[in-house]
């Protein structure tokens, strides 16, 4: 018995050993017309293995590319399309530049530092105060997500001043705006439905009245 580990290494193992054997057999066919028919049959079988990809653009192109790869580009046939070149198989894509800016506090993240910089550039007014209050609330949320403990406003105030280089401060007005935002978005659910008790009483009354 011959194990797969003892056989020839497959370039595209997702097609299986049977398809690879077909490709190897096609390489041994001397008659060009017969070899062409064999290649067409192999590509059709390869396509039937992945019917859910039939509507993918350039699906046939990929199949012919894979056939060329599995034959190590030695299969002499008339390809119906231009296939990939062998020298482009191992090319690496261009590296994506990664931002290397230093983050002062990683639990706050880079986005928060950008928001703080934006707030520093804004003119004084209600819009700036609302943004600073939003930043402070977000800082508290991020801090507690990492530390799992309560956080004092003084800690947030100190970090805000440090990250803004002393340009932003947690004033009493900012604290008031922070509390207003918390109360607005953390209001108990029952407060949003003031008539829920009356509706419940009416429903109960209707149920009792419906009994005979």
N, C-alpha and C positions, 0 to 999 in steps of 0.2 A: 504494500500500500504506500502510495506517495502522498506525503502531506503537502499542504499549500505552501508551507515555509520552505519546502525543498524545490518548488517550481519557480519558474521565471517570474520575476517581479512585474506586477501590472502597473502600468502608468496611470490608469483610471480604474481603481478597484470597484467603484460604484456600479460599473457595468457587469462585473462578475467574470469568472474564469471562462465561462462558455463563450461570451462575446470575444474575449481576448483570443481564444482558440480559433474562432472564425476569422479574425483578422490575421492571425499567424498563417492560417490555411490560405487566405487570399494572397499572401505574399509568395506562396509557392506556385500559384497558377501561372503557367507560361503564356497561354493565349490571352491577349489583351482584352478582347471583347468579353470573354468569359470572366476575366478578372473584374471588368467594369460591372458586369451583372451581379457578381458576388458582392462587390462593394455597395451597390445600390440596395441589395437585399439586407446587408448588415445594417446599413443606416436606417432602413425601415423598421427593423427589429429593435434597434436602439431607441427609435422614436416611440414605439409601442410600449416601451418600458416606463415611459413618463408621459402618459396621456394628458395629465393635468397641465403640462407645459406646452401643449400644442399651440395655444394662442399667444405664447410669449414671443415678442418680436425677435427676429433672427434665430428662431429655434433651429431651423434647418442648417443655418450657418454654423451654429454651435456643434451640431451633430457631425458635420463634415470636418470641423476642426478637431473634434475628439477622435474621429477615425484616423486622421493624420497623426495625431499624437500617439495613439495606441499602436500604430505601425512604425513609430519612430521616424516618420516622414519618408519611409522607404516604399510606400505603396504607389506604384506608377499607374495612375488612372487619370481620367479627365474629370477633374472636380468641377461641379456646376457653379461654384463660386470661389472667390479668392480666399484661401485658407490662411490661417495664422502662420507666421514664419517661426522657424525653430529658434532663431536667435532672440526672439521676443518672449519666449516662455518664462525665462528666469529674470526678466527685468523687474525692478522694484519701482513702485510708484514714488513720486516726489514726496519727501517728508513734509508733513504739515507743521508749520511753525507753532510752537507752544508758548503761550505768554509766560514770561519769567519774572513778572513783577512780584515783589515780596509782599506777602499778606501779613499784616501785623498780628491779627488775631484770626486764626483759621476757623474758629467756630462762628465768627461773624461772616466770613467769606468775602470774596472780592466785590460782589455786586453791592454789598452794603457800603463798602468804602467808596464806590462810585457814586452812590446816592448821597453820601455825606459830602463828597466833593461838589456835587451838583447843588446841594443845599447851601454850601459856603458861597457859591457864586450868585445865588439868588438875592434880589433886593429884599429889604426888610418888609414884612407885611404878613397878612393872614395866610397866604399861600405857603410862605416859607415856614411859618410856625406849624401849620398842619403837616408839612413834609417832615419836619424835625420830630413831631410827635409820632408820626408813622414810623420813622426810623428808630426811635427809642423803644416803641412797642415791639418792633421786629427784633431789636437787639435783645430784649428781655426773653422773647420766645426762643431765639437761637441759643442764648446762654443756658436756659433751662433744658433745652433739648440735649445739650452736651453734658451738663453738670447734674441734672436731675434734682436740683435743690432750689430752694427759693432764692431770689436775687433781690438785693436791696437797690432802691432807686439811685443811691449814692454811687454804687458800682457802675451802673449804666451811665450816670452823669460823668464820672471820671473817664470812662472809656470813650465817651462821646467827645469830650474835650481833647483827649489825647489824639484820637483819630482825625479830628478836625483841626488839630494844631492850635487849639484855643479859640477857634472862631465860632463854635456852637456851644450853647450852654442849656442845661435843662432848667429852665426858669419855672416859677409857679404856674404861669400860663401854659407852658408845655405840659406840665404834669396834669393840669386840668383837662387839656385836650386829649391826653392819653387815657384818662379815666372815662371821658365821654365816649371815646371809640370803643373801650372795653365794655362799657355799659350798653352801647348801641348794638354790638354784635354778640354779646353774651347774655342778652336778655332772656329770661326764662320763657319757654315755649308757651305757657298758658297765658302770658301777657299779650301775646299776639292774637289771641282769640277771646276777647272780653265777653262775648255772648255765649261761650261754650257751656257755662252752667245753666243758663236759661234754656238752651237747646236741649240739654240732657233732661231737664225737668219736663219740657214739652214732650220729648220722646217717651219718657216714662208714663206721663199722663195719657198719651195716646195708646200705649200698650195696655194700660189698666182699663181704659175705656173700651178697648176692642174685645176684652174678655166677656163672655156671656155666662 
